[in-house]
Structures are given as structure tokens and as C-alpha cells.
Amino acid sequence: MSSQTLRRIVLACFLALIALGLAWEIWLAPLRPGAWLLSLKVLPLALAIPPIARGTVRTYQWWSMGILLYLCEGLVRVSSDTGPSVPLAALETALAGIAFAAILAYVRSKRRSAPT
């Protein structure tokens, strides 16, 4: 898979995680009514969009660790929440897992193509 395709996959996953996080914590299944502050968890993802879109390898390296926070949150909430939060948590887990794999593949492809 080309690095351009991998970059687009990561970007799509980040945008989907932002939309999911906002919708989840504001409208679909907030932990408590009026607990919109939890939607701020998407702020780091939003700040990462420009360097991710540019393909900055250092940003991808940092986010190979950062995306694991979203993966862990999804796993914890899929196993502990009830009701409409469960499928949302499963979707977050899937998106974060796909993003993680694409980030690793992107960094690997850039390392392979770098001159030694």
C-alpha cells in the first residue's frame, strides 16, 4: 500500500474519531446529561490533523503512542458501559485500531524509502 493511501486512511480515521467523540459525548450517549466537557478529548486529534495531512513522520511517530489512549478508552467502555455506549465504544476501538495499524505502516514505508 502506498504511503499516500496510508496517510489518507489515518486522516480519515482521525476525522471519524473526532466526529464520533463529539457526537457521543454531546448527543448520542453522554455519561451524564450536560457532561459536554468530555467531548474535549477530541482536541488532541483535531490539533494533529494539519501535520498528519502533511505527512510529517515525527507526528506519526508520536501518534503511534497517542492513538492507543483512544483504543484503551474504547476497550474499557465496551466492556464496562451499557446501552447505546457499547456500539459507539466498539466503533471507537475499531477506528483507533485501524489508525494504529496505518500509522505503523506509514512510518515503516517512510523508513524504507529514506536514504541511508
C-alpha positions as CSV (number, residue, x, y, z in Angstrom):
1,M,0.0,0.0,0.0
2,S,1.4,3.4,-0.9
3,S,2.3,6.0,1.8
4,Q,-0.3,8.4,0.2
5,T,-3.1,5.8,0.8
6,L,-1.9,5.1,4.3
7,R,-1.9,8.8,5.1
8,R,-5.5,9.1,3.8
9,I,-6.5,6.2,6.0
10,V,-5.0,7.8,9.1
11,L,-6.6,11.1,8.3
12,A,-10.0,9.5,7.7
13,C,-9.8,7.6,11.0
14,F,-8.8,10.8,12.9
15,L,-11.7,12.8,11.3
16,A,-14.1,9.9,12.1
17,L,-12.8,9.7,15.7
18,I,-13.4,13.5,16.1
19,A,-16.9,13.2,14.8
20,L,-17.6,10.1,16.9
21,G,-16.2,11.7,20.1
22,L,-18.2,14.9,19.7
23,A,-21.5,13.1,18.8
24,W,-21.0,10.5,21.5
25,E,-20.3,12.9,24.4
26,I,-22.7,15.7,23.4
27,W,-25.8,13.9,21.8
28,L,-25.8,10.2,21.5
29,A,-24.8,8.7,24.9
30,P,-23.1,11.2,27.3
31,L,-22.1,9.8,30.7
32,R,-24.2,12.4,32.4
33,P,-26.6,15.0,30.9
34,G,-24.7,18.2,30.3
35,A,-21.3,16.5,30.6
36,W,-20.1,18.0,27.3
37,L,-16.6,18.6,28.8
38,L,-15.7,15.0,28.0
39,S,-16.0,15.9,24.3
40,L,-12.8,17.9,24.7
41,K,-11.0,14.5,24.4
42,V,-11.0,15.1,20.7
43,L,-8.9,18.3,20.9
44,P,-5.6,16.5,20.6
45,L,-6.9,14.7,17.4
46,A,-8.0,18.0,16.0
47,L,-4.6,19.6,16.6
48,A,-2.9,16.7,14.9
49,I,-4.9,17.0,11.7
50,P,-2.6,19.5,9.9
51,P,0.7,17.7,10.5
52,I,-1.0,14.3,9.7
53,A,-2.3,15.7,6.5
54,R,1.2,17.0,5.6
55,G,2.7,13.6,6.3
56,T,5.1,14.7,9.0
57,V,6.8,11.5,10.1
58,R,7.6,12.8,13.6
59,T,3.9,13.4,14.2
60,Y,3.1,9.9,13.0
61,Q,5.7,8.5,15.4
62,W,4.1,10.4,18.4
63,W,0.6,9.4,17.4
64,S,1.6,5.7,17.3
65,M,1.6,6.0,21.1
66,G,-1.2,8.6,21.4
67,I,-3.8,6.7,19.4
68,L,-3.5,3.9,22.0
69,L,-5.3,6.1,24.5
70,Y,-8.4,6.1,22.3
71,L,-8.0,2.4,21.8
72,C,-7.9,1.8,25.5
73,E,-10.9,4.1,26.2
74,G,-12.9,2.2,23.6
75,L,-11.9,-1.2,25.1
76,V,-12.7,-0.1,28.6
77,R,-16.1,1.4,27.7
78,V,-17.1,-1.5,25.5
79,S,-16.6,-3.8,28.5
80,S,-18.0,-1.6,31.2
81,D,-20.7,0.6,29.7
82,T,-24.3,-0.5,28.9
83,G,-26.8,0.7,26.4
84,P,-26.0,2.8,23.4
85,S,-22.4,3.5,24.5
86,V,-21.4,-0.1,23.7
87,P,-21.6,0.1,19.9
88,L,-20.1,3.6,20.0
89,A,-17.2,2.2,22.0
90,A,-16.8,-0.7,19.6
91,L,-16.6,1.8,16.7
92,E,-14.0,3.9,18.6
93,T,-12.0,0.7,19.2
94,A,-12.1,-0.3,15.5
95,L,-11.2,3.2,14.3
96,A,-8.3,3.6,16.7
97,G,-7.1,0.1,15.8
98,I,-7.2,0.8,12.1
99,A,-5.4,4.2,12.6
100,F,-2.7,2.5,14.7
101,A,-2.0,-0.1,12.1
102,A,-2.0,2.5,9.3
103,I,0.3,4.8,11.3
104,L,2.8,2.0,11.8
105,A,2.7,1.0,8.2
106,Y,3.2,4.7,7.1
107,V,6.2,5.1,9.3
108,R,7.6,1.8,8.1
109,S,7.1,2.8,4.5
110,K,8.8,6.1,5.0
111,R,11.8,4.5,6.8
112,R,12.2,2.1,3.9
113,S,12.2,4.9,1.3
114,A,14.6,7.1,3.3
115,P,18.2,7.2,2.1
116,T,20.7,5.5,4.3
